[in-house]
Amino acid sequence: MCMKVVTAVIALAQLPLYVRSFSLATSTSVSRISSSSYLSHHIMDSSTSHPFVRSFIPSGETSSSQRTIGGSTSALSARARGLEVSTGGATPTEGGMTLYLKAGPDGTSVGDCPFAQYVRMVLIEKGLEYRIRPCGSDDDKPTWLLDYYGGSIPALRHKAECYVESDVIAQYLDFFFQEPSLSSKKRIMTEAQEATSDFFPALAKYLKHTPDSDEADGELQANLEQALQNLEDRLTAEGRSGPFFVGNGELFTLIDCSMAPKLYHMLVGLEEFKQKAIDIPNKFPSLHTYMETVFARPSFVESTYPKETIIWGWSNARNK
């Protein structure tokens, strides 16, 4: 009995964290953990030790430790969320994917959300077919998305399940659709995540700030430049042989899919709102080369939107 417990714990430790956090209080074996029983009820929460997940149980549903995998309780939960009941097995299969995302200024085109573009890049890298549903307002969102997921977008509807928050969606896709892999060893991924995590918060604060030339603006610019220096240091670290952020730079990963849209926003925002206050090519040459590389990648080209859409989005944020 003890040996079985140890074996289960070892196997559990090898799974992605959003699957590992499934409660050991259940009697379910590791091999039976499935997306329909667990993953769709986990969303981002910065207060947790892991940046990706926390348990989210819609009103009227049972907790994951009470849910019967593949049983009638799970079927009732799906119906309660307004989703059709899955008739397939535990492992997700291709097809039936719809991505709900922010609409552009016309209310029907793809909007400027970098998190939605991140998800689209992952879908394209994986060669997965999907439909796009731009949402200009809550009126464009299905009732089940509003009632049970707070209307959060981007949201990926995959057959009988829904996943919200870009990191959760990306990890779900990379775990169940593994070719090509967009991940490396946990330690290596964590190192790259730590090096890149400060960038977008610093960028958002800087681009939102008005007026654009006061003392506070200068401090926010300095904070962004420090975050950019962290990226530059990562890309020029000893032992690197490739252009990407993880490990030695040879593997294109989820982190690159996440960073590319945010860096695109930075380029447009600096030019439009900050009079190119930061000279990226000269001050951060390795980062500039990285940007040229990822911006030329087919998944980025196919998922991108005009710079006018980015200007529209940040202009709204600056006027609030």
Buried (B, 14 or more C-beta within 10 A) or exposed (E): EEEEEEEBEEEBEEBBBBBBBBEBEBEBEBEEBBBBBBBBBBBBBEEEEBBBBBBBBBEEBEEBEEBBBBEEBBBBBBEBBBBEBBEEEBEBEEEBBBBBBBBBBEEEBBBBBBBBBBBBBBBBBBEBEBEBBBBBEEEBBBEBBBBBBEBBBBBBBBBBBBBBBBBBBBBBBBBBBEEEBBBBEEEBBEBBBEBBEBBBEBBBBBBBBEEBEEEEBEEBBEBBBEBBEBBBEBBEEEEBEBBBBBBEBEBBBBBBBBBBBBBBBBBBBBEBBBEEBBEBEEEBEBBBEBBEBBBEBEBBEEBBBEBEBBBBBBEEEBEE
